[in-house]
Amino acid sequence: MDIPLRSTRKYLFKKTDLLRLRELASLVSDPVDFQAHHGKLLRILRVDVEEGCLETLVQFYDPLYHCFTFPDYQLVPTLEEYSYLVGLPVPDKIPFHGFEPTPKPSDIAAALHLKTSIIQANLTSKGGLQGLPTHFLYQQASIFAEAASILAFHSILALLIYGLLLFPNIDNFIDINAIKIFLTKNPVPTLLADTYHSIHDRTQAGRGTISCCAPLLYQWFTFHLPQSRAFKTNDDKLSWPRRIMTLDPSDIVWYQAASDVGEIIVSCGEYPNVPLLGMRGGISYNPLLARRQFGYPIKTKPNNLALTNEFYLNHGDHSNKRERFAQAWSAIRRLNRSQLGKKLDYVHESYTQWVIDRTKSFGLPYRLPRYLSSTIPPSSLPIPFDTKEEFHEQLTKERQEKETWKRRYQELEQENEILKGKIAQQSRELFIQNQRMIEKDDLLRRKDALLHRDARRKRRYVKATQVGTSQGVACSGQVLFYHFIGRKAEQVLFRPTTGDYCGRTCQSMGSGTV
C-alpha cells in the first residue's frame, strides 16, 4: 500500500542539569519511606533519556486525535499509566488550573518544615512569577540531611524534583505554580496535560522546544516497546526511526497488570473525553483510543464525534475554556472492571482499517519497511452487547453525542451572532463616513457658489464704471469712487488689497458739485 510521506521536523526537549539534584537524592537513606510520601519521584530522577527516542516519537503525533498514530496502531499516554509511573493517585478533585490563590508563606513553610520568616525572606520573583531560588532549597536540604531530619529533607528534595524535573520552567528557580501542585499532591493530571499540550503546540508550529517531563514520557514510551534483549541492546546500532518503523501491533506491549488501577477516567463534565489543564493551556485526550492499553477489546472503530480535539493557550483563552475545563473536573466519570467488560486482547478489523485510513490521509514521517496488518472489511452485522451495562454505556455515549452536537450548534450560532454584530457596526461606521463626506461636499459647493457670486459682483461694478462716469479718491488703503448716473451720484468704497466693495451711498444731485 502506497502511503504518502510527510516531512519530519526538528524538535528539542527542555533539558535541565540534574547532576546536583541526583547527588542530593543519593543521600536518601530510606527510599521506601520517601516513595510512601512522594511517589516514585526518585525513579523518574534516575531515568536517562536515550538520545533520538523522544524526538522520533514526536514525529508520529496526531494533532487530530491527540495521540501517536503509527502505520496500523495507536498509542495514547493515559492518566492511569502516568499515575502508575509517578506512584500517586488521581483524586476526585479539580487539578491545578492557575486560578488558585497564592499559597501563604506559612503554608509553604509548614510543608517544608521551615520557619515562616525564612520563607518570607527568600520568596522572590523571576520571569513574572513568585517562587524560591534553588540555591536556597539546596542549602536547606543539605542542612536537614546532615541533621538526619528525614521528613524535612524529603519534603525539600521532593519540591526540587517538582520544580526542576516534573514541571521545568525557569532555570534555577522553583516557581509558584510548581509549589501549588506540590502542596496539593496531585501532579498527574498536570503532567499529562503538559505532555500533550507542549507536543501539540510545538508540532503545530513545526519547530521549537517541548517543555514537559521528558523522563516520564520516555518511561511511558519504553513501557510499551518490546522488552526483548535484542531490541533493548540494539546490537545492530539501528536508528530510532528504523527501530520503530519495523514494529507491528504484535510487537507492542499493550497491557501490564502492574499498572491496572481498576478504574478508568473516561470523561469529565460536558465533554465526551477528558479535558486536561496544563501550565500553559488546556487540551483534551481520548481514553477511548487506549482500551487495548487497559487490557480491554476494541470492538469497533471509534465514533469521531467522541474524539473532540479541544486546545487552548492560557494567554489567548478568549472563550473561557480554562474555566469550563476546570468545572468539568467537578463531574469525573470513571468506569470500573464490571462496566468495562472482560479483559481481552482483541481489536476489530474495522478499527485497524480506520487507523490505516488515517495514516493514508495524514502520511508517515518515515518509510515503512514492512506490510501493514490485515485489513479485512468489517462484518455488516452489529456486534451484540454482552451485558445490560454495555447497552446502557452505548446509550449514554449516544446521548453525549447528541449533547455535543447541540453544544457545537450553539457555539456556531453564538459566533454567527457576533459576526452579524461586527458587520452591522461596520455598516454604521460606513454610513457615518458617507454622511460626513456628503456634508463636506455640500460645504464645498456653498463655498464655490459664494466665490462665483463674488466674482459676478466684481464684474458687474467694472461694467457699471464703463457706462457711467466715475471719479476715485484714495484714502487709507481704500478708494472712494463717485459714480454719476444722470443726476444721481453713488459713492462706492473699494479695497484694492482684497478686491472687496465695502459700501455705497446714493444721493440726488443738485446744482452744486459732490
C-alpha positions as CSV (number, residue, x, y, z in Angstrom):
1,M,0.0,0.0,0.0
2,D,1.4,3.4,-1.0
3,I,1.3,5.7,2.0
4,P,2.5,9.3,1.4
5,L,5.5,10.6,3.4
6,R,5.4,13.9,5.2
7,S,8.4,16.0,6.2
8,T,10.0,15.4,9.5
9,R,10.7,18.4,11.8
10,K,13.4,19.1,14.3
11,Y,12.2,19.4,17.9
12,L,14.1,19.7,21.2
13,F,13.1,18.7,24.7
14,K,13.9,21.2,27.5
15,K,16.9,19.8,29.4
16,T,17.8,20.6,33.0
17,D,21.2,19.8,34.6
18,L,20.1,17.2,37.2
19,L,23.6,16.3,38.5
20,R,23.4,18.2,41.7
21,L,19.8,17.0,42.3
22,R,20.8,13.4,41.8
23,E,23.7,13.9,44.2
24,L,21.2,15.2,46.8
25,A,18.8,12.3,46.1
26,S,21.7,9.8,46.8
27,L,21.5,10.9,50.4
28,V,18.0,9.4,50.9
29,S,18.6,6.6,53.3
30,D,15.0,5.1,53.1
31,P,13.7,5.2,49.5
32,V,10.6,3.2,50.6
33,D,9.6,5.9,53.1
34,F,10.3,8.6,50.5
35,Q,8.0,6.8,48.0
36,A,5.3,6.4,50.6
37,H,5.0,10.1,50.9
38,H,6.0,11.4,47.5
39,G,5.6,8.6,45.0
40,K,8.2,7.3,42.6
41,L,10.0,10.6,42.0
42,L,13.4,9.0,42.7
43,R,12.9,6.5,39.9
44,I,12.0,9.2,37.4
45,L,15.0,11.2,38.5
46,R,17.3,8.3,37.7
47,V,15.9,7.9,34.2
48,D,18.4,8.6,31.4
49,V,16.6,9.5,28.2
50,E,18.3,7.9,25.2
51,E,19.0,10.5,22.5
52,G,16.7,10.4,19.5
53,C,14.0,8.3,21.1
54,L,11.5,11.1,22.0
55,E,12.5,13.2,19.0
56,T,11.4,10.3,16.8
57,L,8.2,9.6,18.8
58,V,7.0,13.2,18.4
59,Q,7.1,12.8,14.6
60,F,4.1,10.4,15.0
61,Y,2.0,12.8,17.0
62,D,-1.5,13.1,15.5
63,P,-3.0,16.6,16.0
64,L,-6.5,15.5,15.1
65,Y,-6.9,12.7,17.6
66,H,-4.3,13.8,20.2
67,C,-2.3,10.5,20.2
68,F,0.6,8.9,18.5
69,T,-0.6,7.3,15.2
70,F,1.7,4.7,13.8
71,P,1.1,2.8,10.5
72,D,-1.6,0.4,11.8
73,Y,-1.9,1.1,15.5
74,Q,-2.0,4.0,18.0
75,L,-0.5,4.7,21.4
76,V,-2.1,7.0,23.9
77,P,-0.5,8.3,27.2
78,T,-3.2,7.9,29.8
79,L,-3.8,9.3,33.3
80,E,-3.8,5.7,34.7
81,E,-0.3,4.9,33.2
82,Y,1.2,8.2,34.4
83,S,-0.4,7.6,37.8
84,Y,1.4,4.2,38.0
85,L,4.7,5.6,36.8
86,V,4.6,8.5,39.2
87,G,3.3,6.4,42.1
88,L,0.5,8.8,43.0
89,P,-3.3,8.5,42.5
90,V,-5.6,10.9,40.6
91,P,-8.1,12.0,43.3
92,D,-11.7,13.2,42.7
93,K,-10.9,16.9,42.8
94,I,-10.2,19.7,40.4
95,P,-6.5,19.6,39.4
96,F,-4.2,22.7,39.0
97,H,-5.7,25.3,36.8
98,G,-4.0,28.5,37.7
99,F,-6.9,30.3,39.3
100,E,-5.9,29.1,42.8
101,P,-5.0,31.7,45.4
102,T,-1.3,32.1,46.0
103,P,-0.3,29.9,49.0
104,K,0.6,31.7,52.1
105,P,4.2,31.7,53.3
106,S,3.1,29.9,56.4
107,D,1.6,27.0,54.3
108,I,4.8,26.7,52.3
109,A,6.9,26.8,55.5
110,A,4.7,24.1,57.1
111,A,5.1,21.7,54.1
112,L,8.9,22.2,54.1
113,H,9.3,22.1,57.9
114,L,10.8,25.6,57.9
115,K,10.0,28.8,59.7
116,T,7.6,31.2,58.1
117,S,10.1,34.0,58.4
118,I,12.7,32.1,56.4
119,I,10.2,31.5,53.6
120,Q,9.2,35.2,53.6
121,A,12.9,36.2,53.5
122,N,13.6,34.0,50.4
123,L,10.4,34.4,48.3
124,T,11.3,36.3,45.2
125,S,10.1,36.9,41.7
126,K,11.6,35.7,38.4
127,G,10.1,35.7,35.0
128,G,7.0,37.4,36.3
129,L,6.4,34.5,38.8
130,Q,6.9,34.3,42.5
131,G,9.0,31.4,43.8
132,L,12.0,30.1,45.6
133,P,15.6,30.1,44.2
134,T,17.1,26.6,44.0
135,H,20.3,27.5,45.8
136,F,18.3,28.3,48.9
137,L,16.4,25.0,48.8
138,Y,19.6,23.0,48.2
139,Q,21.2,24.7,51.2
140,Q,18.2,23.9,53.4
141,A,18.0,20.3,52.2
142,S,21.7,19.7,52.9
143,I,21.3,21.1,56.4
144,F,18.4,18.7,57.2
145,A,20.2,15.8,55.6
146,E,23.2,16.3,57.8
147,A,20.9,16.7,60.9
148,A,19.1,13.5,59.9
149,S,15.8,15.4,59.8
150,I,14.2,12.9,57.4
151,L,10.8,14.4,56.8
152,A,12.1,17.9,56.2
153,F,14.9,16.6,53.9
154,H,12.5,14.5,51.9
155,S,10.0,17.4,51.6
156,I,12.5,19.9,50.2
157,L,14.0,17.3,47.9
158,A,10.6,16.5,46.6
159,L,9.8,20.1,45.9
160,L,13.1,20.4,44.0
161,I,12.1,17.5,41.8
162,Y,8.7,19.0,41.2
163,G,10.2,22.3,40.1
164,L,13.3,21.1,38.1
165,L,12.1,17.8,36.7
166,L,8.3,17.4,36.6
167,F,7.5,21.0,35.7
168,P,10.6,22.6,34.3
169,N,10.2,26.3,33.6
170,I,12.7,28.8,34.8
171,D,16.3,27.7,35.3
172,N,17.5,27.5,39.0
173,F,14.1,28.6,40.2
174,I,11.0,26.8,41.6
175,D,8.0,28.9,40.5
176,I,4.8,29.3,42.5
177,N,2.8,27.0,40.1
178,A,5.1,24.1,40.9
179,I,4.8,24.9,44.6
180,K,1.0,24.9,44.3
181,I,1.0,21.4,42.7
182,F,3.4,20.2,45.3
183,L,1.1,21.3,48.1
184,T,-1.9,19.5,46.5
185,K,0.0,16.2,45.9
186,N,-2.0,15.9,42.7
187,P,0.6,16.2,39.9
188,V,-0.5,13.5,37.5
189,P,-3.3,15.4,35.5
190,T,-0.9,18.4,35.0
191,L,2.0,16.2,34.0
192,L,-0.2,14.5,31.3
193,A,-1.6,17.9,30.2
194,D,1.8,19.4,29.8
195,T,3.0,16.4,27.7
196,Y,0.1,16.7,25.3
197,H,-0.1,20.4,25.3
198,S,3.5,21.2,24.6
199,I,3.8,18.5,21.9
200,H,0.7,19.7,20.2
201,D,1.7,23.3,20.4
202,R,5.2,22.8,19.0
203,T,4.2,20.3,16.3
204,Q,1.6,22.7,15.1
205,A,4.3,25.4,14.9
206,G,6.7,22.9,13.2
207,R,9.6,23.8,15.5
208,G,10.7,24.7,19.0
209,T,11.4,23.2,22.4
210,I,8.9,20.9,24.1
211,S,8.6,21.7,27.7
212,C,7.3,18.7,29.7
213,C,8.7,15.9,31.9
214,A,10.8,14.2,29.3
215,P,12.0,11.3,31.5
216,L,8.4,10.4,32.4
217,L,7.3,10.4,28.7
218,Y,10.4,8.3,27.9
219,Q,9.4,5.8,30.7
220,W,5.9,5.6,29.3
221,F,7.0,5.0,25.7
222,T,9.6,2.4,26.5
223,F,6.9,0.8,28.8
224,H,5.1,-0.3,25.6
225,L,8.2,-1.1,23.4
226,P,9.4,-4.7,23.1
227,Q,11.1,-6.0,26.2
228,S,13.4,-8.5,24.4
229,R,17.1,-8.3,24.9
230,A,17.7,-7.9,21.2
231,F,15.5,-4.8,21.0
232,K,16.9,-3.2,24.2
233,T,20.6,-3.8,23.4
234,N,20.2,-2.8,19.7
235,D,23.4,-4.5,18.7
236,D,22.9,-3.5,15.1
237,K,23.0,0.1,16.1
238,L,19.8,0.9,14.3
239,S,18.5,4.5,14.4
240,W,15.3,5.1,16.4
241,P,13.2,5.7,13.2
242,R,14.2,2.3,11.8
243,R,13.7,0.6,15.1
244,I,10.1,2.0,15.4
245,M,9.1,1.5,11.8
246,T,9.9,-2.2,11.9
247,L,7.4,-2.8,14.8
248,D,3.9,-4.0,14.1
249,P,1.0,-4.3,16.6
250,S,2.0,-7.7,17.8
251,D,5.4,-6.3,18.9
252,I,3.9,-3.7,21.3
253,V,3.5,-4.4,25.0
254,W,-0.1,-3.3,25.2
255,Y,-1.0,-4.2,28.8
256,Q,0.8,-4.8,32.1
257,A,-1.2,-5.9,35.0
258,A,1.0,-3.9,37.4
259,S,-0.4,-0.7,36.0
260,D,-4.0,-1.7,36.3
261,V,-5.6,0.6,38.8
262,G,-9.1,-1.0,38.4
263,E,-10.9,2.2,37.3
264,I,-10.5,4.4,34.2
265,I,-11.4,8.1,33.9
266,V,-13.2,8.2,30.6
267,S,-14.8,11.7,30.6
268,C,-15.4,14.8,32.6
269,G,-18.5,17.0,32.8
270,E,-19.9,18.1,29.5
271,Y,-17.1,16.6,27.5
272,P,-17.2,13.2,25.8
273,N,-13.5,12.8,26.7
274,V,-11.1,14.1,29.3
275,P,-10.1,17.9,29.3
276,L,-6.6,18.3,30.7
277,L,-5.4,21.5,32.3
278,G,-1.7,22.3,32.0
279,M,0.7,25.0,33.0
280,R,0.3,26.9,29.7
281,G,-3.1,25.9,28.5
282,G,-5.5,23.0,28.1
283,I,-6.0,20.1,25.7
284,S,-8.4,17.1,25.5
285,Y,-7.3,13.5,25.4
286,N,-9.2,10.4,24.3
287,P,-9.1,7.3,26.6
288,L,-11.4,5.6,24.2
289,L,-8.4,5.0,21.9
290,A,-6.5,3.4,24.8
291,R,-8.8,0.5,25.6
292,R,-6.2,-2.1,24.4
293,Q,-3.6,-0.5,26.8
294,F,-6.1,-1.1,29.6
295,G,-6.5,-4.7,28.6
296,Y,-9.9,-4.4,27.1
297,P,-11.0,-5.2,23.5
298,I,-11.7,-2.6,20.8
299,K,-14.9,-3.9,19.3
300,T,-15.4,-1.3,16.6
301,K,-13.9,1.8,15.1
302,P,-14.4,4.9,17.3
303,N,-17.1,7.5,16.9
304,N,-15.2,10.6,15.6
305,L,-17.6,12.9,17.5
306,A,-16.4,11.4,20.8
307,L,-12.8,12.3,19.9
308,T,-13.2,16.1,20.2
309,N,-9.9,17.9,19.8
310,E,-10.1,20.8,22.3
311,F,-7.0,23.0,22.7
312,Y,-6.3,26.5,24.0
313,L,-3.5,28.7,25.3
314,N,-3.9,30.5,28.6
315,H,-2.8,33.8,27.1
316,G,-5.3,33.6,24.2
317,D,-8.3,31.9,26.0
318,H,-11.0,34.4,25.0
319,S,-13.8,31.9,25.3
320,N,-13.0,30.9,28.9
321,K,-12.2,27.3,28.1
322,R,-9.9,27.1,31.1
323,E,-12.9,27.8,33.4
324,R,-15.1,25.2,31.6
325,F,-12.3,22.6,31.7
326,A,-11.9,23.2,35.5
327,Q,-15.6,23.0,36.1
328,A,-15.8,19.7,34.1
329,W,-13.5,18.1,36.7
330,S,-16.3,18.5,39.3
331,A,-18.0,15.6,37.5
332,I,-15.5,12.9,36.8
333,R,-16.8,9.8,35.1
334,R,-15.0,6.6,35.9
335,L,-15.7,3.1,34.7
336,N,-14.7,0.0,36.8
337,R,-14.0,-3.5,35.7
338,S,-17.6,-4.7,35.7
339,Q,-18.6,-1.8,33.5
340,L,-15.6,-2.2,31.1
341,G,-16.3,-5.9,30.5
342,K,-14.0,-8.9,30.2
343,K,-10.2,-8.5,29.7
344,L,-9.4,-9.5,26.1
345,D,-6.5,-8.6,23.8
346,Y,-8.7,-8.2,20.7
347,V,-9.0,-5.5,18.1
348,H,-11.8,-5.5,15.5
349,E,-10.7,-5.1,11.8
350,S,-12.8,-2.0,11.4
351,Y,-10.6,-0.2,14.0
352,T,-7.4,-1.3,12.3
353,Q,-8.8,-0.2,8.9
354,W,-9.8,3.2,10.5
355,V,-6.2,3.7,11.7
356,I,-4.8,2.7,8.3
357,D,-7.1,5.2,6.6
358,R,-5.9,7.9,9.0
359,T,-2.3,7.0,8.2
360,K,-3.0,7.2,4.4
361,S,-4.6,10.7,4.8
362,F,-2.1,12.0,7.4
363,G,1.0,10.4,6.0
364,L,4.1,8.8,7.7
365,P,7.3,10.6,8.7
366,Y,9.4,7.6,7.6
367,R,9.3,4.8,5.0
368,L,7.5,1.6,6.0
369,P,9.8,-1.5,5.6
370,R,7.0,-4.0,6.3
371,Y,3.5,-5.0,5.3
372,L,0.5,-3.5,7.1
373,S,-1.8,-5.6,9.3
374,S,-4.8,-7.4,7.8
375,T,-7.5,-5.0,6.6
376,I,-10.4,-7.5,6.2
377,P,-13.6,-5.5,5.8
378,P,-15.7,-5.4,8.9
379,S,-18.8,-7.5,9.3
380,S,-22.0,-5.8,8.3
381,L,-23.8,-7.3,11.3
382,P,-23.7,-5.3,14.5
383,I,-21.7,-6.6,17.5
384,P,-24.2,-7.7,20.1
385,F,-23.9,-6.3,23.7
386,D,-22.7,-8.8,26.2
387,T,-24.4,-7.2,29.2
388,K,-27.1,-4.7,30.0
389,E,-24.4,-2.4,31.3
390,E,-22.8,-2.3,27.8
391,F,-26.1,-1.4,26.3
392,H,-26.6,1.5,28.8
393,E,-23.0,2.6,28.2
394,Q,-23.6,2.8,24.5
395,L,-26.9,4.6,25.2
396,T,-25.0,7.1,27.3
397,K,-22.5,7.6,24.6
398,E,-25.3,8.3,22.1
399,R,-26.8,10.9,24.5
400,Q,-23.4,12.5,24.9
401,E,-23.0,12.6,21.1
402,K,-26.3,14.4,20.9
403,E,-25.3,16.9,23.6
404,T,-22.0,17.5,21.9
405,W,-23.7,18.3,18.5
406,K,-26.1,20.6,20.4
407,R,-23.3,22.4,22.1
408,R,-21.4,22.8,18.8
409,Y,-24.5,24.2,17.2
410,Q,-25.0,26.7,20.0
411,E,-21.3,27.8,19.8
412,L,-21.6,28.3,16.0
413,E,-24.8,30.3,16.5
414,Q,-23.1,32.5,19.0
415,E,-20.2,33.1,16.6
416,N,-22.7,33.9,13.9
417,E,-24.4,36.5,16.1
418,I,-21.0,38.0,16.9
419,L,-20.1,38.3,13.2
420,K,-23.5,39.8,12.4
421,G,-22.9,42.4,15.1
422,K,-19.5,43.2,13.7
423,I,-20.9,43.6,10.2
424,A,-23.7,45.9,11.5
425,Q,-21.2,48.0,13.3
426,Q,-19.0,48.3,10.2
427,S,-22.1,49.3,8.2
428,R,-22.9,52.0,10.7
429,E,-19.4,53.4,10.6
430,L,-19.5,53.4,6.8
431,F,-22.9,55.3,6.9
432,I,-21.4,57.9,9.2
433,Q,-18.4,58.3,7.0
434,N,-20.7,58.8,3.9
435,Q,-22.7,61.4,5.8
436,R,-19.6,63.3,6.6
437,M,-18.5,63.2,3.0
438,I,-21.9,64.5,1.9
439,E,-21.6,67.3,4.4
440,K,-18.1,68.2,3.2
441,D,-19.3,68.2,-0.4
442,D,-22.2,70.5,0.5
443,L,-19.8,72.9,2.2
444,L,-17.5,72.9,-0.8
445,R,-20.5,73.6,-3.2
446,R,-21.6,76.5,-1.0
447,K,-18.1,77.9,-0.9
448,D,-17.9,77.7,-4.7
449,A,-21.2,79.4,-5.0
450,L,-20.1,82.3,-2.8
451,L,-16.9,82.7,-4.8
452,H,-18.8,82.6,-8.0
453,R,-21.3,85.2,-6.8
454,D,-18.5,87.5,-5.6
455,A,-16.8,87.2,-9.0
456,R,-20.0,88.2,-10.7
457,R,-20.4,91.2,-8.4
458,K,-16.9,92.4,-9.3
459,R,-17.6,92.1,-13.0
460,R,-20.9,94.0,-12.5
461,Y,-19.2,97.0,-11.0
462,V,-16.5,97.0,-13.5
463,K,-19.1,97.0,-16.2
464,A,-21.0,99.8,-14.4
465,T,-18.0,102.1,-14.4
466,Q,-17.7,101.7,-18.2
467,V,-21.3,103.0,-18.6
468,G,-21.3,105.9,-16.1
469,T,-18.7,108.5,-15.1
470,S,-16.5,107.7,-12.1
471,Q,-14.0,109.5,-10.0
472,G,-11.9,107.9,-7.4
473,V,-10.0,109.2,-4.4
474,A,-7.5,107.0,-2.4
475,C,-7.9,107.1,1.3
476,S,-6.3,104.9,4.0
477,G,-5.7,102.0,1.7
478,Q,-9.2,102.3,0.2
479,V,-10.5,104.0,-3.0
480,L,-13.7,106.1,-2.9
481,F,-15.5,106.2,-6.2
482,Y,-18.1,108.7,-7.2
483,H,-20.3,107.1,-9.8
484,F,-22.5,109.5,-11.7
485,I,-25.6,108.3,-13.4
486,G,-27.9,111.1,-14.5
487,R,-28.4,113.5,-11.7
488,K,-27.7,110.9,-9.1
489,A,-24.3,110.1,-7.5
490,E,-23.3,106.8,-5.9
491,Q,-20.4,106.6,-3.5
492,V,-18.6,103.2,-3.8
493,L,-15.8,102.3,-1.3
494,F,-13.4,99.8,-2.8
495,R,-10.5,98.0,-1.1
496,P,-7.9,97.1,-3.8
497,T,-5.9,94.7,-1.5
498,T,-8.8,92.3,-1.1
499,G,-11.0,93.2,-4.0
500,D,-14.0,93.9,-1.8
501,Y,-16.7,96.6,-2.1
502,C,-17.1,97.9,1.3
503,G,-20.3,100.0,0.9
504,R,-22.2,102.5,-1.1
505,T,-24.4,105.6,-0.6
506,C,-26.7,107.2,-3.1
507,Q,-27.9,110.8,-3.2
508,S,-29.6,113.2,-5.7
509,M,-27.5,115.8,-7.4
510,G,-28.5,119.4,-7.2
511,S,-26.8,122.3,-8.9
512,G,-23.7,122.0,-6.8
513,T,-20.8,119.5,-7.0
514,V,-20.2,116.4,-5.0
